[in-house]
Amino acid sequence: MPENYRRRLGTHGMDKEVSKFYHKIQFPGHYTQNEVMKKSEDFFLADWIRLANLPFKAKILEAGCGSGYTTHVIATCRRDIEITGVDFSEGSLEFAQNFSKQNNYHNTKFQKVNLKDIQLPENHYDMVICSGVLMAIDNHRPIFTNLCKLAKNNGVVIIGLYHPWGRFSTHLRQIFFKMTGGRMRWIDPRIRTEGWTAERNETWYMDQYAHPREEDHSHKTLMKWYNEEGISFNDAIPKYDGGDLTYNLYMLTRMGSQGGLFIFMGRKNGKFKNADSQKSYNKSKNLR
Ligand SMILES: C[S@@+](CC[C@H](N)C(=O)[O-])C[C@H]1O[C@@H](n2cnc3c(N)ncnc32)[C@H](O)[C@@H]1O
């Protein structure tokens, strides 16, 4: 195995706990083809997938794909692309694989990967997506570096993290549910409004309120990471126009409607603040 395919970052007890948790909880749960079709018509990343000008048969990686919902929505939006979903939860991957088979997806692949030990080709993907994942992993900053390495030069990197102001109301509900033993779950905005099945409600509840590990990151931190890894920022959900206080306040007013998640999209431009990443980028350019 070439050295640049192997990125071992060590394992910890917490990894095992998170892995066990996501074996039981297959996020976002069990979905139907109707839900995937409906979502692909109104997909929050659809503009980005169009605007990103991905080439024909573009290669996409979803890192931490869970039970493959987003992977299948993207595979429906663009039938020509090849999308690979990776995760370390066997239960989630099994559901995703069966779903692809039952619904005739020929442009999806699923693979068991621990993001702490990525063995995937560098400079290979036109788009790398990792949303709602890094905050569950301790020592996740080097994983972000490695994910950026997997994107081609000029490839797109999409990252979703919990925002501290956006998640403030979730943290209050976490305390409330701890005190009440999980009563009155309807106070969660998604459980109240999404009309999910009992299984999807339970999965969301566990992921948001009974998770073994989570961490919040501000948009400024993610912007710093993008700069350090040579990713130029293009867009954000919710929109970010450079006003930090207004962004914080806007995230606060959303009352944790998406669990306080915010998502950045950027492109790999080759201007790194991180010397190691610059070396690896220069090397990859010489190889082209
Ligand atoms: C909240 S779910 C997000 C799923 C998907 N990205 C989505 O937005 O629907 C987090 C996923 O990250 C995966 N995960 C957490 N730590 C991981 C690791 N070290 N390696 C691989 N997958 C991991 C979990 O198994 C879980 O499926």
The ligand as an ORCA input file, in Angstrom:
! r2SCAN-3c Opt
* xyz 0 1
  C     -24.762     12.042     12.282
  S     -24.263     10.773     11.195
  C     -24.171     11.697      9.664
  C     -24.502     10.858      8.453
  C     -24.524     11.612      7.137
  N     -23.325     12.357      6.908
  C     -25.741     12.492      7.059
  O     -25.596     13.729      7.138
  O     -26.852     11.978      6.903
  C     -22.531     10.550     11.582
  C     -21.912      9.358     10.877
  O     -20.488      9.439     11.037
  C     -19.989      8.129     11.199
  N     -18.687      8.168     11.870
  C     -18.390      8.706     13.077
  N     -17.085      8.516     13.348
  C     -16.547      7.847     12.295
  C     -15.244      7.366     11.988
  N     -14.218      7.513     12.832
  N     -15.056      6.715     10.813
  C     -16.087      6.541      9.947
  N     -17.346      6.978     10.173
  C     -17.566      7.632     11.340
  C     -21.053      7.441     12.036
  O     -20.988      6.031     11.941
  C     -22.341      8.032     11.467
  O     -22.889      7.200     10.481
*
